């Protein structure tokens, strides 16, 4: 799971479920043991009542107890039973509640020993049995007599008590779990709110509505936000210094080149090797232009807002319409059409977009017969990845397929009669594939050429 909140909530929920489940099992076991101790205590008390009520000096075992000490022992099927066994004479006294009840064989208790058992009746009823053995020296007996007092209780009450406790226990634990999960989710949302705020501010920086993280955050995030602001500030300052240096370099190099060219062109015939020198000056100028344009590309800035392409394309094409007025074969204005979707965004500097569109559209206008079409298509996927596709099409004579790759190299021109330096496509290719990690492709036929730029970013 990619969500930090989800990870913490699931982990905490598992820990809570494990803790409450373990606690429930332990409480259930403790209660069952306690309930079983209660059963034993009740049976022990009944044994003592029988010991107090019995007349062990009587000669008839059936007359051991005249008055039953517990009303439950007088009600048949009450679930409470008692019996006094005399092993040596194989006779027994039993309470009225045992009327019609037959029990499985119960091991006889030794003298002075308590023994808790689980037995069954012939009717299938499960019973707890507590037995206790005594020796009685009667007044008329020469040998002590062995008596075993047995008290029984049905398991129904025990099981009902345990079942009721379990229902109450797990009901309360379920309610407690839900309450704790809500409290935990509330505390988690409150604790992670600063992270959400940081994410909102970063998105605002990407959208261009603010330039830095301005909120006040806990000490755990303060270092992150402070360093992120410092990184943003350093990036802006470095980019500005870089561009200023490139501008100064361009100015300092182009001016001496212009002077050299003027001197050569004004020199007396035969005084200088004019053609050779002009060619070298032109090569230097093309090289300087290429590297300056390539180095000036801002590139895809991750924390910079993606910009609409429509205004930039409109400015570039307005200029080209003026430059190429009356350019087509019939002497009419060249038709330059645009198809720009509203969702078409560019993930970088307006200057880079102008350089890409300007070079591609300028090349298309140079070779078009009647019409140039510039298209910009934008798309956003469900996972947040954005796409931009720029297509510039002309209806010119086309490019031989074996010359397309060569044409995109620096300084290569297929027709020297057409004005240019031969670096426009190379600049666009390096900018698209190097600075923006995109793709530039050329497709051509006798009906024209299409230059396609594809960019993707998140």
C-alpha positions in Angstrom: 0.0 0.0 0.0 1.4 3.3 -1.1 -0.5 5.4 1.5 1.3 6.1 4.7 -2.0 6.7 6.5 -3.3 3.4 5.2 -0.2 1.5 6.3 -0.3 2.9 9.8 -4.0 2.4 10.2 -3.8 -1.2 9.0 -0.8 -2.0 11.2 -2.4 -0.4 14.2 -5.7 -2.3 13.5 -3.9 -5.6 13.3 -2.1 -4.9 16.6 -5.4 -3.8 18.2 -7.2 -6.9 16.8 -4.4 -9.2 18.1 -4.3 -7.5 21.5 -8.1 -7.6 22.0 -8.3 -11.1 20.6 -5.6 -12.3 22.9 -7.2 -10.5 25.9 -10.6 -12.0 25.0 -9.2 -15.5 24.9 -7.5 -15.1 28.2 -10.5 -13.5 29.8 -12.7 -16.3 28.5 -10.4 -18.9 29.9 -10.2 -17.2 33.2 -14.0 -16.9 33.4 -14.4 -20.6 32.5 -12.0 -21.6 35.3 -13.7 -19.2 37.7 -17.1 -20.6 36.7 -15.8 -24.2 37.2 -14.5 -23.2 40.6 -18.0 -21.9 41.4 -19.5 -25.2 40.4 -17.0 -27.0 42.7 -17.8 -24.7 45.6 -21.5 -25.2 45.2 -21.1 -29.0 45.1 -18.8 -28.9 48.1 -21.3 -26.9 50.0 -24.0 -29.4 49.2 -21.7 -32.2 50.3 -21.3 -30.5 53.7 -25.1 -30.1 53.9 -25.5 -33.8 53.3 -22.9 -34.6 55.9 -24.8 -32.4 58.4 -28.2 -33.8 57.6 -27.3 -37.5 57.4 -27.6 -40.0 60.4 -24.8 -42.3 59.8 -25.7 -44.4 62.9 -28.9 -45.8 61.3 -28.8 -49.3 60.2 -30.8 -48.7 57.0 -29.0 -46.8 54.2 -32.4 -45.6 52.8 -33.1 -43.8 56.1 -29.8 -41.8 56.2 -31.6 -38.5 55.6 -35.2 -37.8 56.5 -35.4 -34.1 55.6 -33.5 -32.9 52.5 -31.4 -29.9 53.2 -31.9 -28.3 49.7 -35.3 -28.0 48.0 -33.7 -28.6 44.6 -32.9 -32.1 45.7 -36.6 -32.8 46.1 -37.6 -31.8 42.6 -37.2 -34.5 39.9 -35.2 -33.3 36.8 -34.0 -30.2 38.6 -30.4 -30.7 37.5 -29.2 -31.0 41.1 -28.7 -34.5 42.5 -27.2 -36.2 45.5 -26.3 -39.7 46.5 -24.7 -41.5 49.4 -23.0 -44.8 48.6 -22.0 -47.6 51.0 -19.5 -49.6 48.9 -19.2 -52.6 51.2 -22.9 -53.3 51.2 -23.5 -52.1 47.6 -26.4 -49.9 48.6 -27.1 -46.2 48.2 -29.3 -43.4 49.3 -30.4 -41.0 46.5 -32.2 -37.7 46.5 -35.8 -37.5 45.2 -34.6 -35.4 42.2 -32.8 -38.5 40.9 -36.1 -40.3 40.4 -35.8 -42.2 37.1 -32.3 -41.1 36.6 -29.5 -43.6 36.1 -25.9 -42.6 36.0 -22.8 -44.1 34.5 -20.4 -45.7 36.8 -18.7 -43.2 39.1 -15.3 -44.0 40.6 -15.6 -44.2 44.4 -13.6 -41.6 46.3 -11.1 -42.7 48.9 -11.5 -41.6 52.5 -10.9 -37.9 53.0 -10.3 -37.2 49.2 -12.3 -34.7 47.1 -12.7 -35.6 43.5 -14.4 -33.5 40.8 -15.6 -35.4 37.7 -17.7 -35.1 34.6 -20.2 -37.9 34.1 -23.2 -38.7 31.9 -26.6 -40.0 32.7 -28.2 -42.8 30.7 -30.4 -40.0 29.2 -27.4 -38.3 27.8 -27.3 -35.4 30.3 -23.8 -34.2 31.1 -23.2 -33.6 34.9 -20.5 -32.3 37.2 -19.9 -34.7 40.1 -18.0 -34.1 43.3 -17.3 -37.1 45.5 -16.0 -37.3 49.1 -15.2 -40.4 51.1 -15.5 -40.8 54.9 -15.1 -43.5 57.5 -17.8 -43.6 60.2 -17.5 -45.5 63.5 -21.0 -46.0 64.5 -22.2 -46.9 68.1 -23.2 -50.4 67.2 -20.5 -51.2 64.7 -17.3 -52.9 65.5 -15.7 -51.9 62.2 -15.9 -48.3 60.7 -18.2 -48.0 57.8 -17.1 -46.4 54.5 -19.5 -43.8 53.0 -19.1 -41.9 49.8 -21.1 -38.7 49.5 -21.8 -37.6 45.8 -23.2 -34.3 44.7 -24.2 -33.7 41.1 -25.0 -30.6 39.1 -26.1 -30.4 35.4 -23.6 -28.7 33.0 -26.5 -26.7 31.5 -26.2 -23.8 34.0 -22.4 -23.7 33.6 -22.6 -23.7 29.8 -25.4 -21.0 29.8 -23.3 -18.8 32.1 -20.2 -19.2 30.0 -22.1 -18.6 26.8 -23.7 -15.4 28.2 -20.3 -14.2 29.3 -18.8 -14.8 25.9 -21.6 -12.9 24.1 -21.2 -10.0 26.4 -17.4 -10.1 26.3 -17.1 -10.2 22.5 -20.0 -7.7 22.0 -18.2 -5.2 24.3 -14.8 -5.9 22.6 -16.3 -5.4 19.2 -17.8 -2.0 20.3 -14.6 -1.1 21.9 -12.6 -2.0 18.8 -14.8 0.2 16.6 -14.5 3.1 19.0 -10.7 2.7 19.3 -10.5 2.5 15.5 -12.4 5.8 15.1 -10.2 7.4 17.8 -7.1 6.0 16.1 -8.2 7.3 12.7 -9.0 10.7 14.1 -5.6 10.9 15.9 -3.8 9.6 12.8 -5.5 12.2 10.5 -4.6 14.9 13.0 -1.0 13.7 13.3 -0.5 13.4 9.6 -2.2 16.7 8.7 1.1 18.5 8.4 2.2 16.0 5.8 -1.0 16.7 3.9 -0.4 20.4 4.2 3.1 20.0 2.8 1.7 18.0 -0.1 -0.9 20.8 -0.8 1.8 23.4 -0.7 4.1 21.5 -3.1 1.1 21.1 -5.5 0.5 24.8 -5.2 4.2 25.4 -6.2 3.8 23.0 -9.1 0.7 25.0 -10.2 2.5 28.3 -9.9 0.2 29.8 -7.2 3.1 30.1 -4.7 6.9 30.1 -4.9 7.8 28.5 -1.6 6.5 26.5 1.4 5.1 29.1 3.7 3.4 27.1 6.5 4.7 26.5 10.0 5.3 22.8 10.6 6.4 20.5 13.5 10.1 20.0 14.1 10.0 16.6 12.3 9.1 18.4 9.1 10.7 21.8 9.7 14.1 20.6 8.4 12.5 19.1 5.2 10.5 22.2 4.4 13.4 24.5 5.1 15.8 22.5 2.9 13.1 22.2 0.2 12.7 26.0 0.2 16.4 26.5 0.0 16.6 24.0 -2.9 13.9 25.9 -4.8 15.6 29.2 -4.1 19.0 27.9 -5.2 17.5 26.4 -8.3 15.8 29.7 -9.4 19.0 31.7 -8.6 21.2 29.2 -10.5 18.9 29.2 -13.5 18.8 32.9 -13.6 22.6 33.3 -13.3 23.0 30.6 -16.0 20.8 32.4 -18.4 22.4 35.8 -17.6 25.8 34.3 -18.3 24.6 32.8 -21.6 23.2 36.1 -22.6 26.4 37.9 -21.8 28.3 35.2 -23.7 26.0 35.5 -26.7 26.4 39.2 -26.8 30.2 39.1 -26.4 30.7 36.6 -29.1 28.2 37.7 -31.7 29.4 41.3 -31.7 33.0 40.4 -32.7 31.7 38.0 -35.3 29.6 40.7 -36.8 32.6 43.1 -36.9 34.7 40.4 -38.6 32.0 39.7 -41.2 31.7 43.4 -41.9 35.4 43.8 -42.3 35.7 40.9 -44.6 32.8 42.0 -46.7 34.2 45.6 -47.0 37.8 44.5 -47.8 39.2 45.2 -51.2 38.9 42.4 -53.7 41.8 40.0 -53.4 43.1 41.5 -50.2 41.5 38.7 -48.1 40.4 35.2 -48.8 36.8 36.5 -48.4 34.9 33.3 -49.3 36.9 31.1 -47.0 36.8 33.6 -44.1 33.1 34.1 -44.5 32.5 30.4 -44.5 34.6 30.0 -41.3 32.7 32.9 -39.6 29.4 31.3 -40.6 30.5 28.0 -39.1 31.5 29.7 -35.9 28.2 31.6 -35.8 26.2 28.4 -36.3 28.2 26.6 -33.6 27.7 29.4 -31.1 24.0 29.6 -31.9 23.6 25.8 -31.5 25.4 25.5 -28.2 23.8 28.6 -26.7 20.3 27.5 -27.6 21.0 23.9 -26.4 22.5 25.1 -23.1 19.7 27.7 -22.5 17.0 25.0 -22.3 15.4 25.1 -18.9 14.2 21.5 -19.0 11.4 19.8 -17.2 11.2 21.4 -13.8 9.5 19.0 -11.4 8.3 21.8 -9.0 7.3 24.2 -11.8 3.8 24.6 -13.1 2.9 23.1 -16.4 2.0 26.0 -18.7 -0.8 26.2 -21.4 0.7 25.9 -24.8 -2.0 27.9 -26.6 -0.8 31.5 -25.9 2.8 30.6 -26.8 1.8 28.9 -30.0 -0.4 31.8 -30.9 2.5 34.3 -30.4 4.9 32.2 -32.5 2.5 31.7 -35.4 1.4 35.3 -35.4 5.1 36.2 -36.0 5.5 33.6 -38.7 2.3 34.8 -40.6 3.9 38.2 -40.9 7.3 36.8 -42.0 5.8 34.4 -44.6 3.2 36.7 -46.0 2.9 36.1 -49.8 5.1 33.0 -49.4 3.1 30.3 -51.2 3.6 29.3 -54.8 0.8 31.6 -56.0 2.1 34.6 -54.2 -0.6 34.5 -51.5 -0.2 34.4 -47.8 0.8 31.1 -46.4 -2.1 29.5 -44.5 -1.0 28.6 -40.9 -3.7 26.7 -39.0 -3.7 25.6 -35.4 -5.6 22.9 -33.5 -4.9 23.2 -29.8 -6.8 21.3 -27.1 -7.5 23.1 -23.8 -5.7 20.4 -21.8 -2.5 20.8 -23.7 0.1 21.8 -21.2 3.9 22.2 -21.4 6.1 21.1 -18.4 8.7 23.8 -18.7 9.7 27.3 -19.6 7.8 29.3 -22.2 11.1 30.1 -23.9 11.8 26.4 -24.5 8.3 25.9 -25.9 8.8 28.9 -28.2 12.1 27.4 -29.3 10.6 24.0 -30.1 7.5 25.3 -31.9 9.3 28.2 -33.6 12.0 26.0 -35.1 9.6 23.3 -36.3 7.0 25.8 -37.6 9.7 27.9 -39.3 11.1 24.8 -41.1 7.6 23.9 -42.1 6.8 27.4 -43.5 10.1 27.3 -45.5 9.1 24.1 -47.3 5.3 24.4 -47.4 3.5 24.9 -50.7 0.3 26.4 -49.4 -0.5 25.3 -45.8 1.0 24.5 -42.4 -0.9 22.9 -39.5 0.3 23.1 -35.9 -1.5 20.7 -33.5 -1.2 20.4 -29.7 -2.9 17.5 -27.9 -3.0 17.0 -24.2 -4.0 14.0 -22.0 -3.9 13.1 -18.3 -4.0 9.5 -17.2 -5.7 8.1 -14.1 -2.3 7.7 -12.4 -1.6 11.4 -12.8 0.9 11.1 -15.7 0.4 13.9 -18.3 1.1 13.8 -22.0 1.7 16.4 -24.6 1.9 15.8 -28.3 2.9 18.5 -30.7 2.5 18.0 -34.5 3.7 20.4 -37.1 2.7 19.4 -40.7 3.5 21.1 -44.0 2.3 20.2 -47.5 5.8 20.6 -49.0 7.7 18.2 -51.3 8.8 15.9 -48.4 12.1 14.6 -47.3 13.8 11.4 -48.7 13.5 8.7 -46.1 17.2 8.0 -46.1 17.9 11.7 -45.3 15.6 12.1 -42.2 18.1 11.0 -39.6 20.9 13.0 -41.3 18.7 16.1 -41.4 18.4 16.2 -37.6 22.2 16.4 -37.2 23.8 19.8 -36.4 24.6 21.9 -39.4 23.1 19.6 -42.1 21.0 21.3 -44.8 19.5 19.5 -47.7 19.0 22.7 -49.8 21.6 25.4 -49.4 19.4 27.8 -51.4 16.9 28.0 -48.5 18.0 30.5 -45.8 19.0 29.0 -42.5 21.9 27.6 -40.5 20.9 23.9 -40.4 20.7 23.8 -36.6 17.0 24.2 -35.9 16.1 20.5 -35.9 19.2 19.6 -34.0 18.3 22.2 -31.3 14.8 20.8 -31.0 16.0 17.2 -30.9 18.5 17.9 -28.1 16.0 20.0 -26.2 13.2 17.4 -26.5 15.2 14.3 -25.9 17.9 15.7 -23.6 16.2 18.4 -21.4 12.7 16.9 -21.4 13.2 13.2 -21.9 10.8 13.2 -24.8 10.8 12.0 -28.4 11.1 13.8 -31.7 10.1 12.0 -34.9 9.9 13.0 -38.5 7.6 11.3 -41.0 7.5 12.4 -44.6 6.0 11.6 -48.0 5.5 13.5 -51.3 2.4 15.1 -49.7 4.4 16.7 -47.0 6.3 16.3 -43.7 5.1 16.0 -40.1 7.3 16.6 -37.1 6.0 15.1 -33.9 7.1 15.8 -30.4 5.9 13.6 -27.5 6.4 14.5 -23.9 5.3 12.8 -20.7 5.6 13.8 -17.0 3.9 13.5 -13.7 
